[in-house]
């Protein structure tokens, strides 16, 4: 029997409790897989008295991070407290003290992943973060190892459970965004402050992590164009349905000729597209490789035990590396400088809904505007509105470039016959 | 620059050519990932003159396997010739000569995986086989690493592209099994002798590999109950559709209370089940873990470049391990003795279609038979047939155990009112 591996846990909330539960429940299996016992030795908590769904010896609780990150007995630090600046300091200290780190912190990895991974390599330590994207789906490992021989050209997916839950409910129950959000908050599917989820920031951070790995480029959060779902209305969902589409919050990272675009936005997908039937809080990511073609990874994107599974799988990888003496050797730094596409290099279809004055010549003015910018229309619906003399126009364009489309959008708003542009979304998957 | 890694390729068919293409096309990327050049040094061929879709220096071709497996210059052997007994000898010799091995050979791994992995470990060599199941989908890696901390309870999937192509075409085009098979052979989606695919043996071998890994038990090919698709008729597909189901060839491996069942058979899935919309030659596997819940992996199950991608990803893993000096350390032998379920422990629904004499009391005899065996019926359809005085009966049972169901099936065939039992399939995914 080899020497025990001691784990220090930063944070003892939902996910932290899940980690403790899995490590306890799987002692025998862990022993078989890594050849030595693994034990949680210290846990950083804010509140000693808080009720938790796992029981631990109270003597291992501490409110002092140094008891973990400076503790020579601790071999591996698992970080599940979230936050950025202070947490970054903890992790850097832990690495400096030659402790391996497993984190679920997408915010931190998206912002400071490069610096943290460099510090890990420098100190001969592992830093794993499978749980930071896609919860229990082994997505990062698949990108780094399973598809390592391929050249990835596109990643497209649903990577935020809260927004997918909201859009699924809105679509199925014809309930308004506000009502569904409230219900989701009550059920614990949405945070009290849901901004990071519903405005797409959470997804954007995950896209930074995925595209940095998939394209081997250091992508910055600023490189991601972000739009959330808070303005998606039931009307949009219904008109999209009528045209054969489902609206999802989709992260897209695409590479063409060495240049990339990364974005997160409400996107229309044909009903038959596999991502269109990924419902509720589930996540799924399509990965397109030059050689492999298309693969998809589907699973729970969050939740106590799925996230804890990804963390403990990382822990197992750390302990295996410890036994082999190869920690800190698996990081591959980005190979390419990042080259972002200009707007006129980003091509897609668009769905556009606006209201016009229902008068002679109105549509001719509009269609000339599109024609001038060489945007042709694939689908078109015009119907009278209840409002006095107004009509609703819904359009799906053929593929066009973003530059031209945005110019049209600005000019459209200025047309005297146009009353209001209600919504505009990207269309993918055709 | 570190010393070059030399690869010997056993076989230069479709997949072998793909491997050479990927290694050549990705030299720069490979160099970045593994830190040293990787080169194909020798290729075993049968026919020196055969036209191939990649050009190589003719001097590296050989028809003598010893030029590779006994060649001190070769570091890694990639086996893509297929076959069992002779190929096994080649691999064992290569391992004895301290060469790492990457293979796509599911037949060999299903039958002799245990022995080969033991030989690899003994000789401090890697033996990787990601391409043996699910082509380009990084499935084995996900089971071994990504979900290593979880306890897998069920795997269910479409793992044979040929049969999925045939069933998809039958269902969409209402074409007969024989016609679609002929077309598939013409297009290269089915072999000249399609027996191993259509009779389920190929899927069974893959289920042996998946369940050995997923359940950490040494599963034998004999442990798998196998039924192919050659008897699936258009009538079955149509009646299934009418009841809301799609017929797929499904491999199932399920563990309950430490006891397992493994099977491959035509299976009815509700249209809304994600596996029901996995079409054409695509593969997909659902993995259920106690903690993670359900995850799914989808992608091309075969084909030159997808398979070659999996092989070269394994090659990269081997070379990384060489650089770290940890080859042969990653094999984890099965932890548990295998415990197979008895028939009365295997629970599922069944779809059953049979023809009866359309006479008074006929259905009462049939329903009493089911009732005696405590099998209740969920869905039922009876309709007259064109034949004289005959009726078609289609039934979906509630969940029952296999023992009881098979007894009923035998007795049903003996009933004087039953003319013929046409088909009987498992129903899953509800």
Interface residues (C-beta under 8 A of the other chain):
Chain A: X18 X22 X26 X29 X30 X32 X33 X130 X136 X137 X138 X141 X142 X145 X146 X147 X148 X149 X150 X151 X216 X272 X274 X277 X284 X289 X290 X291 X292 X293 X294 X295 X296 X297 X298 X299 X300 X303 X305 X306 X308 X309 X310 X311 X312 X313 X315 X316 X317 X320 X323 X324 X325 X326 X329 X330 X332 X335
Chain B: X18 X22 X26 X29 X30 X32 X33 X130 X136 X137 X138 X141 X142 X145 X146 X147 X148 X149 X150 X151 X216 X272 X274 X277 X284 X289 X290 X291 X292 X293 X294 X295 X296 X297 X298 X299 X300 X303 X305 X306 X308 X309 X310 X311 X312 X313 X315 X316 X317 X320 X323 X324 X325 X326 X329 X330 X332 X335
